[in-house]
Amino acid sequence: MTQPSRRSGPHTPPSQPVLGGVRVLVTRSPERSGALAGALAEAGASPVLLPLIDFERAPDQHALDVACDALAAGAFDWLVVSSATTVHVLMEKAAERGLGLAQLVPSTTRIAAIGPATRRLLAAGGLDAALTPAGEQSAAGLLAVWPGGGRILLPQADIAAGTLAEGLAAAGGAVTAVTAYRTVDYPAAAERRLAVQPEDGDGGPQPSSYPLLTPEAAAADIAEGRIAAVIAASPSAVRRISALGPLAGCRLVVIGRSTAEQAAALGLDVAAIAAEPTPDGLVAAVAKALNPP
């Protein structure tokens, strides 16, 4: 039921381009877009970037510091990490204490992680996940394999749904949930912006080589049929995509059930859901959306 963490190997491009020159809108910040934009380009697409969301440090740093100090002191049996952004927060908190990430988390504390990017970042910091979802990379997927009980630290986004915290508690866990970061419209305030490393570990070209659109330009291109597909990686991204206006013939491709559910709640048709939240998984989903069976 459990899967040990492994670092992903180099990105393997498709044997032949499958997206013949279509423009695909990637709604991530530039430093988080490298691997995906590169995979799309390798598949023959023309990626364009529209950063919609960004991340700021949590307003209540005291609560986060108290939780991190308790973590370092061995107060938790489990650290549950549900996003790569949370790993960046933990890295920043470790650095503030003159520690590496692996020193912040005691060897007696097991780690549960959701998503390949999260596991890669943890591994880069010297930490291995003891528990990961067996299938769907989501809160529901993790809860399906959760062993129950334990003292649990759950650092999350300010807008995180209660699914994970409630599910862990229902399984007998003593859950300490703390806000690790805020999700805001792009760009975040410079003095509060959470610094992240470029996510180009899969070997994709740097995102600076791709066009960066404004919301107004993206909305115009969608309305005039110049964008074939748009990718949403989170419910908050879907909400901001909806604000651009009707998608018309532009296909919406999403990561995960919660993102698809948010799209449905907003009246947006989802053309494809990525089977895996990876660059290759998203390329396959875009190809499926544009070439339905």
Secondary structure, 3 states (H helix, E strand, C coil): CCCCCCCCCCCCCCCCCCCCCCEEEECCCHHHCHHHHHHHHHCCCEEEECCCEEEEECCCHHHHHHHHHHHHCCCCCEEEECCHHHHHHHHHHHHHCCCCHHHHCCCCCEEEECCHHHHHHHHHCCCCCCECCCCCCCHHHHHHHCCCCCEEEEEEECCCCCHHHHHHHHCCCEEEEEEEEEEEECCCCCCCECCCCCCCCCCCCCHHHCCECCHHHHHHHHHCCCCCEEEECCHHHHHHHHCCCCCCCCEEEEECHHHHHHHHHCCCCEEEEECCCCHHHHHHHHHHHHCCC
